[in-house]
Amino acid sequence: MRHYFTADQVRGYEAPLLAALPGGTLMRRAAYGLARVAADELRTRTGGVAGRSVALLVGSGDNGGDALWAGAMLRARGVAVRAVLLAPDRAHPAGLVAFRAAGGRVGTDLGEPDLVLDGIVGISGRGPLRPAAAALVESISAPIVAVDLPSGVDPDTGTVSGPAVTAQVTVAFGALKPVHVLAAPHCGRVELVEIGLGAGAAEIRALTAPEVGAAWPVPTASDDKYTQGVVGVVAGSAHYPGAGVLCAGGAVAATSGMVRYAGTAAPQVLSWWPEVVAVDGFAAAGRVQAWVVGPGIGTGADAAAVLRSVLGTDLPVLVDADGLTLLAADPSLVTDRRAPTLLTPHAGEFERLTGRDPAEDRVGQARRLAAEWGVSVLLKGRCTVVADPDGQVLVNEAGGSAAATAGAGDVLAGMIGALTATGLTPSTAAAMGARAHALAAALAAGGGSDTAAPISAGPLLGQVREAVRILRAQPVLKP
């Protein structure tokens, strides 16, 4: 499990160490790790360290001090290092002395470096880069290594409200912060440098690939199709039969023991998935362990009646797509519910439900909806946020935007429903499903980067079983 700590939490862990250790110890530990990563980057990108050049963007805080100390250490390895002080009168005194003593140069321009260290602001910084810093960053063509976090990106929300650094590598000190997962495109690869914080458990966490693989339900010798989980799917309609096909297909591909389809797109669903047990209405569906309702069902009176019937059961229910639009008109359908409920909105659906745009604080907004309505919430995006009413959050960074395609959400809903039917909690099923779904999208896109070939939901669905196989094959690391 990866843990992500807020700026206040990190400062709380730092305080006793700062009081107990000789002055500057934590900074030099951080700088040593930063210098090591920078040297590795130089070696990888240019074939060497000595004789290369590094430029430092130095702000007034401790991150500027980290950059200056790291610059001094790189200078000792034969690197030509130049620092641009954005606030000369407030540069870290000890760091600046060490930098100059090592032979580092202070100037007003970056030159033509092989690598740049971004030490403009740290975890206390908020808001976009100021104009002078923004102009310098805009002029950079060399790779950037961010010091703890990319400057201009909020450490707790990952929000970018103006000019900000986009780094190729971010070196995190002591603990990962929410920015490292919520704003992954700005962070690049994240390297964690231990400095002895001894941080405990966090409320924002991410399941690792081995953890997802180890928890994925696998049939045993005593299992049959019923004990492996039976999921009911209410999706699709005469107007949108594809939603039913994709949602039921997601449940089938996620290795559900049985999928029961209840809806008016039964002929189309059966033409794609003959293993599905299909009927044309909710009342005839039979016994299930969890329900998925909403994709493509429409928003008329008949759809509302079906949604009310599904939510009237005492089973776990996932509500997506058209179901969310109907809930926006009558939230009491879930707020008065006692059985587990998972809502899976994208940003537009979230705003429809709450009247609030979640973009400024996706974790905070997902938590707020979960607490207000007493449900679990999966807020879709490149970084998926899964919040429970108690404030616990699971996140999953997709590593690319391949899954941002029509119908992909229908597949995800079916996958999560199948996992929930096996007895997993909705939030755990949501986080696991999001991880496998992102991997399937990456496989379908030929690697999953933002420059990979665009895909549609069909190829994504076709890679779900392979994604599950890859996750299950991950070695589980013992503590």
VOGU-3710 file (C-alpha; in Angstrom, 3 decimals, decimal comma):
1> mrhyftadqv> 0,000/0,000/0,000  1,313/3,439/-0,904  0,516/6,260/1,517  0,200/9,947/0,628  0,602/12,542/3,381  -0,600/16,143/3,402  1,786/19,036/3,921  0,578/19,479/7,504  1,120/15,794/8,253  4,655/15,915/6,847
11> rgyeapllaa> 5,499/18,986/8,920  4,176/17,162/11,965  6,497/14,220/11,320  9,429/16,555/10,688  9,021/18,587/13,880  10,451/16,103/16,428  13,360/15,266/14,118  14,206/18,927/13,622  14,195/19,367/17,380  16,349/16,308/18,072
21> lpggtlmrra> 18,923/16,404/15,252  21,758/18,881/14,697  20,731/21,836/12,560  20,595/21,146/8,841  20,722/17,345/9,150  17,378/16,694/7,440  18,180/19,133/4,657  21,513/17,509/3,930  19,895/14,054/3,927  17,357/15,305/1,401
31> ayglarvaad> 20,032/17,038/-0,676  22,178/13,913/-0,774  19,271/11,919/-2,218  18,456/14,729/-4,649  22,077/14,903/-5,850  22,137/11,124/-6,324  18,986/11,158/-8,474  20,290/14,136/-10,468  23,592/12,339/-11,105  21,707/9,222/-12,222
41> elrtrtggva> 19,657/11,352/-14,617  22,798/12,930/-16,052  24,382/9,533/-16,513  21,263/8,119/-18,189  20,641/11,089/-20,454  24,182/12,190/-21,322  26,357/9,177/-20,560  28,288/10,791/-17,713  28,338/13,073/-14,676  31,680/14,899/-14,500
51> grsvallvgs> 31,864/17,712/-17,025  28,082/18,047/-17,358  26,148/21,151/-16,358  23,217/21,646/-14,004  21,198/24,805/-13,358  19,329/25,480/-10,124  16,133/27,502/-9,794  16,344/28,623/-6,167  13,449/30,102/-4,236  13,376/31,523/-0,731
61> gdnggdalwa> 12,322/28,416/1,204  13,848/25,143/2,294  13,414/23,666/-1,179  15,826/26,303/-2,413  18,210/25,208/0,363  17,842/21,576/-0,709  18,734/22,563/-4,278  21,778/24,593/-3,160  23,144/21,781/-0,984  22,551/19,283/-3,808
71> gamlrargva> 24,339/21,663/-6,167  27,342/21,725/-3,834  27,393/17,919/-3,796  27,159/17,747/-7,600  29,950/20,296/-7,898  32,141/17,944/-5,846  31,514/15,317/-8,554  32,814/17,574/-11,295  29,499/19,026/-12,442  29,383/22,666/-13,504
81> vravllapdr> 26,559/24,164/-11,440  24,912/27,546/-11,792  22,167/28,915/-9,520  19,572/31,543/-10,334  18,336/33,089/-7,084  14,726/34,200/-7,471  14,774/35,927/-4,076  18,491/36,728/-3,469  17,947/38,375/-0,080  16,047/35,335/1,202
91> ahpaglvafr> 18,087/32,457/-0,203  18,892/29,755/2,351  22,042/31,104/4,071  23,822/27,837/4,912  22,950/26,294/1,571  24,244/29,326/-0,314  27,510/29,334/1,663  28,042/25,624/0,946  27,202/26,112/-2,726  29,664/28,948/-3,206
101> aaggrvgtdl> 32,355/27,181/-1,172  32,079/24,170/-3,520  32,653/26,398/-6,548  29,047/26,860/-7,641  28,283/30,033/-9,563  25,374/32,415/-9,032  23,973/34,184/-12,096  20,864/35,709/-13,600  20,406/33,248/-16,456  20,315/29,466/-16,713
111> gepdlvldgi> 22,792/29,087/-19,548  22,426/25,859/-21,523  22,342/23,144/-18,850  22,004/19,407/-19,283  19,603/19,300/-16,338  17,629/21,780/-14,206  16,672/21,428/-10,530  13,396/23,111/-9,616  13,776/24,437/-6,056  11,428/27,399/-6,387
121> vgisgrgplr> 8,798/26,485/-3,772  8,087/23,552/-1,461  5,125/22,110/0,411  4,291/25,496/1,932  3,846/27,049/-1,502  0,394/27,720/-2,940  -0,762/29,143/-6,231  0,896/29,489/-9,631  4,436/30,594/-10,371  5,079/34,314/-10,213
131> paaaalvesi> 5,865/36,019/-13,529  9,671/36,037/-13,217  9,795/32,363/-12,264  7,229/31,466/-14,914  9,326/33,176/-17,606  12,436/31,242/-16,562  10,571/27,934/-16,538  9,072/28,680/-19,939  12,564/29,155/-21,361  13,842/25,748/-20,212
141> sapivavdlp> 14,448/23,063/-22,826  16,476/20,724/-20,589  14,879/17,986/-18,428  13,698/19,216/-15,024  14,100/17,430/-11,692  11,591/18,838/-9,191  12,678/19,220/-5,581  9,957/17,468/-3,526  7,178/18,711/-5,834  6,820/20,699/-9,070
151> sgvdpdtgtv> 6,582/24,399/-8,239  3,181/25,907/-8,958  1,285/22,688/-8,202  -0,683/22,496/-4,946  0,892/19,872/-2,633  -2,394/18,622/-1,177  -4,866/18,855/-4,066  -2,609/18,619/-7,122  -4,404/21,677/-8,526  -2,675/23,727/-11,221
161> sgpavtaqvt> -4,203/27,207/-11,402  -1,633/28,903/-13,634  2,001/28,607/-14,712  3,680/25,579/-13,147  6,666/23,302/-13,602  6,295/20,073/-15,551  9,106/17,819/-14,389  10,527/14,660/-15,866  11,438/13,458/-12,361  10,274/14,521/-8,912
171> vafgalkpvh> 12,358/13,654/-5,853  10,052/13,335/-2,825  11,573/13,715/0,626  10,566/11,447/3,479  7,006/10,707/2,344  4,847/10,838/-0,744  2,375/13,717/-0,902  -1,023/13,823/-2,632  0,458/15,939/-5,446  2,591/12,969/-6,491
181> vlaaphcgrv> -0,466/10,971/-7,520  -3,085/13,663/-8,184  -0,813/15,656/-10,513  1,295/12,843/-11,934  1,675/14,432/-15,401  3,441/17,397/-13,766  5,574/15,180/-11,515  6,888/12,687/-14,044  8,643/9,754/-12,424  8,618/10,040/-8,634
191> elveiglgag> 11,665/8,964/-6,601  11,224/8,723/-2,819  14,262/9,615/-0,696  14,076/8,385/2,896  15,174/10,961/5,477  13,987/9,198/8,627  10,487/10,655/9,071  8,944/7,379/10,234  5,526/8,369/8,852  2,578/6,176/9,858
201> aaeiraltap> -0,672/5,427/8,040  -2,320/7,999/5,792  -5,954/8,560/4,860  -5,045/8,760/1,150  -3,620/5,481/-0,123  -3,130/3,479/-3,289  -3,191/-0,263/-3,795  -0,071/-1,576/-5,482  -0,261/-3,895/-8,488  0,821/-6,948/-6,426
211> evgaawpvpt> -1,844/-6,161/-3,821  -4,543/-5,947/-6,490  -3,370/-9,191/-8,057  -3,225/-11,023/-4,726  -6,736/-9,877/-3,775  -8,352/-10,675/-7,135  -10,854/-13,487/-6,516  -9,652/-16,861/-7,756  -11,920/-19,957/-7,693  -10,877/-22,797/-5,447
221> asddkytqgv> -11,645/-26,511/-5,702  -14,800/-26,047/-3,623  -16,208/-23,115/-5,620  -19,011/-23,148/-8,154  -20,579/-20,413/-10,278  -22,733/-19,226/-7,387  -20,019/-19,022/-4,731  -17,775/-17,005/-7,083  -20,243/-14,135/-7,066  -23,359/-13,451/-9,115
231> vgvvagsahy> -23,735/-9,879/-10,318  -26,892/-8,349/-11,714  -26,606/-5,801/-14,506  -29,322/-3,297/-15,396  -27,864/-1,396/-18,335  -28,652/-0,564/-21,929  -31,911/0,084/-23,698  -33,395/0,126/-27,189  -31,668/3,483/-27,752  -28,357/2,516/-26,118
241> pgagvlcagg> -27,903/-1,275/-26,401  -24,120/-0,910/-26,477  -24,055/0,211/-22,848  -25,607/-3,100/-21,843  -23,160/-5,060/-24,012  -20,124/-3,258/-22,574  -21,277/-3,315/-18,953  -22,182/-7,010/-19,041  -18,933/-7,708/-20,877  -16,934/-5,950/-18,173
251> avaatsgmvr> -18,552/-8,180/-15,565  -17,861/-11,308/-17,611  -14,236/-10,348/-18,227  -13,633/-9,607/-14,552  -14,189/-13,341/-13,938  -17,609/-13,152/-12,334  -19,093/-16,529/-11,451  -22,304/-15,542/-13,180  -23,731/-12,417/-14,798  -27,486/-11,924/-14,762
261> yagtaapqvl> -28,636/-9,253/-17,197  -32,010/-7,575/-16,679  -32,982/-5,090/-19,354  -34,408/-4,387/-22,764  -31,106/-4,973/-24,597  -31,097/-8,694/-23,759  -30,888/-9,886/-27,411  -27,856/-7,726/-28,105  -26,164/-8,728/-24,859  -26,682/-12,429/-25,591
271> swwpevvavd> -25,351/-12,047/-29,113  -22,038/-10,925/-27,599  -22,014/-12,874/-24,342  -23,967/-16,142/-24,575  -22,768/-17,102/-21,075  -24,887/-14,291/-19,563  -28,276/-15,230/-18,112  -30,528/-12,566/-19,615  -34,118/-11,554/-18,908  -36,037/-8,498/-20,016
281> gfaaagrvqa> -36,867/-7,041/-16,607  -35,604/-6,581/-13,059  -38,387/-8,603/-11,453  -37,350/-11,757/-13,344  -33,619/-11,460/-12,716  -33,224/-14,015/-9,940  -30,812/-14,020/-7,031  -27,635/-11,937/-7,175  -25,010/-10,728/-4,681  -24,637/-7,187/-6,071
291> wvvgpgigtg> -26,216/-4,907/-8,659  -24,925/-2,526/-11,316  -27,523/-0,064/-12,572  -27,544/2,940/-14,828  -25,461/2,798/-18,022  -27,683/3,555/-20,991  -31,018/2,918/-19,223  -32,376/6,379/-20,040  -33,770/9,007/-17,681  -37,503/8,606/-18,128
301> adaaavlrsv> -40,146/7,370/-15,713  -39,597/3,683/-16,504  -35,857/3,971/-15,857  -36,516/5,824/-12,606  -38,860/3,051/-11,465  -36,231/0,385/-12,180  -33,565/2,376/-10,333  -35,885/2,717/-7,346  -36,489/-1,051/-7,349  -32,787/-1,888/-7,488
311> lgtdlpvlvd> -31,961/0,562/-4,699  -34,837/-0,869/-2,691  -32,928/-4,142/-2,249  -30,612/-4,831/0,673  -27,696/-5,664/-1,643  -24,636/-3,621/-2,637  -25,468/-1,411/-5,621  -23,238/0,493/-8,051  -24,958/3,445/-9,745  -23,465/4,891/-12,921
321> adgltllaad> -24,286/7,110/-15,908  -28,062/7,600/-16,418  -28,622/6,286/-12,907  -26,629/9,223/-11,564  -28,724/11,687/-13,561  -31,833/10,202/-11,980  -30,255/10,387/-8,520  -29,521/14,068/-9,012  -33,288/14,591/-9,154  -33,971/12,421/-6,076
331> pslvtdrrap> -30,931/11,914/-3,805  -33,136/10,320/-1,122  -33,013/7,106/-3,132  -29,511/6,573/-1,747  -29,280/8,890/1,255  -31,997/6,846/2,995  -30,328/3,560/2,027  -28,552/1,298/4,544  -26,939/-1,229/2,190  -23,555/-0,401/0,604
341> tlltphagef> -23,838/1,990/-2,339  -21,166/3,127/-4,801  -21,594/6,113/-7,112  -19,201/6,350/-10,071  -19,453/9,850/-11,593  -17,145/11,635/-13,970  -16,632/15,357/-13,302  -19,752/16,475/-15,177  -21,964/13,929/-13,426  -20,435/14,903/-10,092
351> erltgrdpae> -21,387/18,543/-10,686  -24,886/17,428/-11,646  -25,198/15,539/-8,354  -23,784/18,252/-6,108  -23,791/21,560/-7,951  -20,020/21,712/-7,391  -17,135/21,410/-9,840  -14,701/18,917/-8,261  -11,659/20,131/-10,209  -10,190/22,387/-7,504
361> drvgqarrla> -9,985/19,618/-4,885  -10,961/16,212/-6,222  -10,177/14,326/-3,015  -11,933/16,873/-0,810  -15,012/16,982/-3,022  -15,283/13,184/-3,278  -14,963/12,945/0,511  -17,634/15,586/0,994  -20,174/13,821/-1,235  -19,427/10,463/0,410
371> aewgvsvllk> -19,970/11,930/3,879  -23,079/13,941/2,963  -24,858/11,073/1,212  -23,484/8,135/3,226  -22,154/6,367/0,125  -18,842/5,432/-1,438  -17,821/7,601/-4,391  -15,544/6,796/-7,317  -14,674/10,075/-9,032  -13,361/9,247/-12,490
381> grctvvadpd> -10,322/10,868/-14,068  -6,765/10,059/-14,980  -6,289/9,737/-11,228  -9,350/7,912/-9,943  -10,435/8,914/-6,417  -12,454/6,470/-4,303  -13,823/7,968/-1,086  -15,712/6,350/1,785  -18,028/8,188/4,199  -15,398/7,906/6,973
391> gqvlvneagg> -12,913/9,975/4,950  -10,657/7,128/3,831  -9,530/7,498/0,222  -8,017/5,107/-2,310  -6,476/6,557/-5,469  -5,307/5,054/-8,730  -3,151/6,927/-11,239  -3,751/5,450/-14,672  -0,399/6,481/-16,130  -2,101/7,788/-19,265
401> saaatagagd> -5,451/8,870/-20,679  -6,216/5,882/-22,880  -9,372/5,056/-20,898  -10,904/8,470/-21,674  -13,162/7,092/-24,386  -16,902/6,570/-24,785  -18,132/3,334/-23,224  -15,048/2,763/-21,065  -17,041/3,712/-17,965  -19,641/1,050/-18,793
411> vlagmigalt> -16,882/-1,570/-18,837  -15,520/-0,298/-15,521  -18,956/-0,444/-13,891  -19,355/-4,097/-14,874  -15,893/-4,976/-13,603  -16,453/-3,329/-10,224  -19,899/-4,906/-9,901  -18,437/-8,369/-10,478  -15,782/-7,782/-7,819  -18,348/-6,458/-5,354
421> atgltpstaa> -20,479/-9,574/-5,856  -17,596/-11,691/-4,514  -17,845/-9,965/-1,123  -15,257/-7,208/-1,503  -16,247/-3,819/-0,099  -17,392/-1,382/-2,780  -14,373/0,886/-2,247  -11,868/-1,965/-2,475  -13,642/-3,372/-5,526  -13,633/0,116/-7,057
431> amgarahala> -9,905/0,629/-6,520  -9,062/-2,834/-7,836  -11,347/-2,436/-10,831  -9,870/0,970/-11,643  -6,349/-0,472/-11,567  -7,177/-3,369/-13,902  -9,255/-1,094/-16,152  -6,362/1,360/-16,534  -3,966/-1,459/-17,363  -6,394/-2,884/-19,927
441> aalaagggsd> -6,630/0,555/-21,560  -2,844/0,845/-21,632  -2,529/-2,588/-23,254  -5,159/-1,704/-25,842  -3,340/1,550/-26,624  -0,031/-0,193/-27,136  1,637/1,097/-23,991  -0,825/3,542/-22,529  1,178/6,775/-22,701  -0,537/9,998/-23,662
451> taapisagpl> 1,035/9,716/-27,122  -0,163/6,145/-27,713  -2,724/5,292/-30,387  -6,316/6,240/-29,477  -8,614/3,369/-28,585  -12,302/2,630/-28,195  -14,089/0,712/-25,463  -14,179/-2,550/-27,425  -10,399/-3,081/-27,527  -10,176/-2,009/-23,879
461> lgqvreavri> -12,726/-4,661/-22,927  -10,781/-7,185/-24,961  -7,709/-6,628/-22,762  -9,383/-6,920/-19,347  -8,597/-10,614/-18,873  -4,980/-10,032/-19,876  -4,767/-7,138/-17,424  -6,063/-9,365/-14,637  -3,572/-12,067/-15,591  -0,691/-9,580/-15,446
471> lraqpvlkp> -1,798/-8,249/-12,062  -2,137/-11,744/-10,620  1,362/-12,591/-11,854  2,944/-9,701/-9,925  5,321/-10,914/-7,193  4,101/-10,076/-3,703  6,900/-8,380/-1,775  7,145/-9,416/1,848  7,686/-6,638/4,404
//
